[in-house]
Amino acid sequence: QARAGIISTVEVLKVMEAFVNEPNYTVWSDLSCNLGILSTLLSHTDFYEEIQVFVKDVFSPIGERLGWDPKPGEGHLDALLRGLVLGKLGKAGHKATLEEARRRFKDHVEGKHVLSADLRSPVYLTILKHGDSTTLDTMLKLHKQADMQEEKNRIERVLGAISQPELIQKVLTFALSEEVRPQDTVSVIGGVAGGSKQGRKAAWKFVRDNWEELYNRYQGGFLISRLIKV
């Protein structure tokens, strides 16, 4: 109804606040998706910082309850929920989440304590969103060293979280390089488009500037339609 302009978005946010004690992954996944859409829309307004504060307020109670490490008797959905919540808090700049993500990433890179598979995406996303050129270089190095395609894809999907314009360009150039399989290029560009307001503009310009190469590469197949959609 809010999307249709029938009710105020404020009403939606009030309903969302009522879910702070919700334990179910599927519900949080839906809340996260809708807040992501709102965040993208508000990135073009003066309210962007306020929506990030709102995200932190809604997600921090469940984040504190779940913590960083699995508890005895946890199910698969709890692990998924932990990754979702920590990623959301990290991206929004929740201080404690950002500090812990940086600490765990450092241990991971140095080989002291390897991150579990379900924590890698939220940690990578968080450190990139609030990272610099050194962070990006470390991530690209991890991509190069990765033995499994699953890990390469995991890194490719979050590279677009980086915020600085010159680093966004570096990620987009990387998307068309030989380091990335042609079928995965779309994920990198899509990640940039969804990463920030600057990323969205840069990705759109990049697609237009490289349209001929992209179109020839995908020959009007489903990947080109996916690229347009993202």
C-alpha positions as CSV (number, residue, x, y, z in Angstrom):
1,Q,0.0,0.0,0.0
2,A,2.9,2.4,0.8
3,R,4.5,1.6,-2.6
4,A,1.2,2.4,-4.3
5,G,1.0,5.7,-2.4
6,I,-2.1,4.8,-0.5
7,I,-0.6,5.0,3.0
8,S,2.5,6.8,4.4
9,T,5.8,4.9,4.5
10,V,5.9,6.0,8.2
11,E,3.1,3.5,8.8
12,V,5.3,0.7,7.4
13,L,8.2,1.7,9.6
14,K,5.9,1.6,12.6
15,V,4.9,-1.9,11.8
16,M,8.5,-2.9,11.3
17,E,9.4,-1.7,14.8
18,A,6.9,-4.2,16.2
19,F,9.1,-7.1,14.9
20,V,12.1,-6.5,17.3
21,N,11.5,-9.8,19.1
22,E,10.8,-11.9,16.0
23,P,12.8,-15.1,15.9
24,N,12.0,-16.3,12.4
25,Y,14.6,-16.0,9.5
26,T,12.0,-15.8,6.8
27,V,10.3,-12.8,8.4
28,W,13.6,-11.0,8.9
29,S,14.6,-11.7,5.3
30,D,11.4,-10.0,4.1
31,L,12.0,-7.0,6.5
32,S,15.6,-6.8,5.3
33,C,14.6,-6.8,1.6
34,N,11.9,-4.1,2.1
35,L,14.3,-1.9,4.2
36,G,16.9,-2.3,1.5
37,I,14.5,-0.9,-1.1
38,L,13.6,2.0,1.2
39,S,17.3,2.6,1.8
40,T,18.0,2.7,-1.9
41,L,15.1,5.2,-2.5
42,L,16.2,7.4,0.5
43,S,19.9,7.4,-0.6
44,H,18.8,10.2,-3.0
45,T,17.4,12.3,-0.1
46,D,18.4,13.9,3.2
47,F,17.0,11.0,5.1
48,Y,19.6,8.4,4.2
49,E,21.5,8.7,7.5
50,E,18.2,8.5,9.5
51,I,17.2,5.2,7.8
52,Q,20.6,3.7,8.7
53,V,19.9,4.6,12.3
54,F,16.5,3.0,12.0
55,V,18.1,-0.2,10.6
56,K,20.5,-0.3,13.5
57,D,17.7,0.2,16.0
58,V,15.5,-2.6,14.5
59,F,18.3,-5.1,14.0
60,S,20.6,-4.6,17.0
61,P,18.4,-6.5,19.6
62,I,18.3,-9.7,17.4
63,G,22.0,-9.2,16.6
64,E,22.9,-9.1,20.3
65,R,20.7,-12.2,21.0
66,L,22.3,-14.2,18.2
67,G,25.9,-13.1,18.7
68,W,28.7,-14.1,16.4
69,D,29.2,-17.7,17.2
70,P,26.8,-20.7,16.8
71,K,25.0,-22.0,19.9
72,P,24.4,-25.6,20.8
73,G,21.3,-27.0,19.1
74,E,21.0,-24.3,16.5
75,G,19.4,-25.1,13.2
76,H,20.3,-24.1,9.7
77,L,17.9,-21.1,9.7
78,D,19.6,-19.6,12.8
79,A,23.0,-19.6,10.9
80,L,21.3,-17.9,7.9
81,L,19.6,-15.4,10.3
82,R,23.0,-14.6,11.9
83,G,24.6,-13.8,8.5
84,L,21.6,-11.7,7.5
85,V,21.5,-9.6,10.7
86,L,25.3,-9.1,11.0
87,G,25.5,-8.1,7.4
88,K,22.6,-5.6,7.8
89,L,24.1,-4.1,11.0
90,G,27.6,-4.0,9.5
91,K,26.5,-2.2,6.3
92,A,24.5,0.3,8.4
93,G,27.7,1.1,10.3
94,H,26.8,-0.4,13.7
95,K,29.9,0.3,15.7
96,A,30.3,-3.0,17.7
97,T,29.6,-5.1,14.6
98,L,32.1,-3.1,12.5
99,E,34.8,-3.5,15.1
100,E,34.2,-7.3,15.5
101,A,34.1,-7.8,11.7
102,R,37.4,-6.0,11.3
103,R,39.0,-8.1,14.1
104,R,37.7,-11.4,12.6
105,F,38.7,-10.4,9.1
106,K,42.3,-9.6,10.2
107,D,42.5,-13.1,11.9
108,H,41.1,-14.7,8.8
109,V,43.6,-13.0,6.4
110,E,46.5,-13.8,8.7
111,G,45.4,-17.5,8.9
112,K,44.9,-17.3,12.7
113,H,41.2,-18.2,12.7
114,V,39.5,-18.9,9.4
115,L,35.9,-17.4,9.1
116,S,33.1,-19.9,8.8
117,A,31.4,-20.0,5.4
118,D,28.2,-18.4,6.7
119,L,30.0,-15.4,8.3
120,R,32.2,-14.6,5.3
121,S,29.7,-12.6,3.3
122,P,28.6,-10.3,6.1
123,V,32.2,-9.8,7.3
124,Y,33.4,-9.1,3.7
125,L,30.5,-6.7,3.1
126,T,31.1,-4.8,6.3
127,I,34.8,-4.3,6.0
128,L,34.4,-3.2,2.3
129,K,31.6,-0.8,3.0
130,H,33.7,1.0,5.6
131,G,37.1,0.2,3.9
132,D,39.8,1.8,1.8
133,S,42.1,0.9,-1.1
134,T,44.1,-1.5,1.2
135,T,40.8,-3.3,2.1
136,L,39.9,-3.7,-1.6
137,D,43.4,-4.9,-2.5
138,T,43.2,-7.5,0.3
139,M,39.8,-8.7,-1.0
140,L,41.1,-9.0,-4.6
141,K,44.1,-11.0,-3.3
142,L,41.7,-13.4,-1.4
143,H,39.8,-13.7,-4.7
144,K,42.9,-14.6,-6.6
145,Q,44.0,-17.2,-4.0
146,A,40.6,-18.8,-3.6
147,D,40.6,-22.5,-4.7
148,M,36.8,-22.8,-4.8
149,Q,34.6,-21.0,-7.2
150,E,32.0,-20.6,-4.4
151,E,34.5,-18.4,-2.5
152,K,35.3,-16.4,-5.7
153,N,31.6,-15.8,-6.2
154,R,31.1,-14.8,-2.6
155,I,33.8,-12.1,-2.9
156,E,32.5,-10.9,-6.3
157,R,29.0,-10.3,-5.0
158,V,30.2,-8.0,-2.2
159,L,33.0,-6.0,-3.9
160,G,30.5,-3.3,-4.9
161,A,30.0,-2.3,-1.3
162,I,33.2,-0.2,-1.5
163,S,32.3,3.5,-1.3
164,Q,35.0,5.7,-2.8
165,P,34.5,6.7,-6.5
166,E,38.0,5.6,-7.7
167,L,37.7,2.2,-6.0
168,I,34.2,1.7,-7.5
169,Q,35.8,2.2,-10.9
170,K,38.5,-0.3,-10.0
171,V,35.8,-2.9,-9.2
172,L,33.9,-2.3,-12.4
173,T,37.1,-2.7,-14.5
174,F,37.8,-5.9,-12.5
175,A,34.3,-7.1,-13.5
176,L,35.3,-7.3,-17.2
177,S,38.8,-8.7,-16.5
178,E,39.9,-12.3,-17.1
179,E,39.9,-12.8,-13.3
180,V,36.1,-13.0,-13.5
181,R,34.2,-15.6,-15.4
182,P,32.0,-14.1,-18.1
183,Q,28.8,-15.5,-16.4
184,D,29.8,-13.8,-13.1
185,T,30.5,-10.3,-14.5
186,V,26.9,-9.4,-14.0
187,S,27.1,-10.2,-10.3
188,V,30.0,-7.8,-9.8
189,I,28.3,-5.0,-11.7
190,G,25.0,-5.7,-9.9
191,G,26.8,-5.5,-6.6
192,V,28.2,-2.1,-7.5
193,A,24.7,-0.9,-8.6
194,G,23.2,-1.9,-5.3
195,G,26.1,-0.9,-3.1
196,S,25.6,2.9,-3.0
197,K,24.2,5.9,-4.7
198,Q,27.6,6.6,-6.3
199,G,27.9,2.9,-7.3
200,R,24.5,3.0,-9.0
201,K,25.5,6.0,-11.2
202,A,28.9,4.6,-11.9
203,A,27.5,1.1,-12.8
204,W,24.9,2.7,-15.2
205,K,27.6,4.7,-16.9
206,F,29.9,1.7,-17.1
207,V,27.2,-0.4,-18.8
208,R,26.5,2.3,-21.3
209,D,30.2,2.8,-22.1
210,N,30.8,-0.9,-22.5
211,W,27.4,-1.8,-24.0
212,E,28.8,-3.3,-27.2
213,E,31.2,-5.6,-25.4
214,L,28.6,-6.7,-22.9
215,Y,25.9,-7.2,-25.6
216,N,28.3,-9.2,-27.8
217,R,29.4,-11.3,-24.8
218,Y,25.9,-12.3,-23.8
219,Q,24.2,-12.3,-27.2
220,G,20.8,-11.2,-26.0
221,G,20.6,-14.1,-23.5
222,F,19.1,-14.2,-20.0
223,L,22.3,-12.6,-18.5
224,I,21.8,-9.4,-20.4
225,S,18.3,-9.1,-19.1
226,R,19.5,-9.7,-15.6
227,L,22.2,-7.0,-16.1
228,I,19.5,-4.5,-17.1
229,K,17.3,-5.5,-14.1
230,V,20.1,-5.0,-11.6
